[in-house]
Amino acid sequence: MSAPEPVVCTRCGRTRTAADDPATALAWVSTRERGALRWLCPDCARQHVRDIEGKLPDEYW
């Protein structure tokens, strides 16, 4: 069995690590677009919260 893929923010490239505190690790946002799983770090999710809630495509951010 292979190791799971690392979680990387699709906006800024930040990687979620085991060293992150639990609250930060839980703040990552996952979305599924066109069948692909995408992740946003807490900072990018906070910056784009209105776009996410409005379900705007990433191209408009």
Rosetta blueprint (number, residue, H / E / L):
1 M L
2 S L
3 A L
4 P L
5 E L
6 P L
7 V L
8 V E
9 C E
10 T L
11 R L
12 C L
13 G L
14 R L
15 T E
16 R L
17 T L
18 A L
19 A L
20 D L
21 D L
22 P H
23 A H
24 T H
25 A H
26 L H
27 A L
28 W L
29 V E
30 S E
31 T E
32 R E
33 E E
34 R L
35 G L
36 A E
37 L E
38 R E
39 W E
40 L E
41 C L
42 P H
43 D H
44 C H
45 A H
46 R H
47 Q H
48 H L
49 V H
50 R H
51 D H
52 I H
53 E H
54 G L
55 K L
56 L L
57 P L
58 D H
59 E H
60 Y H
61 W L
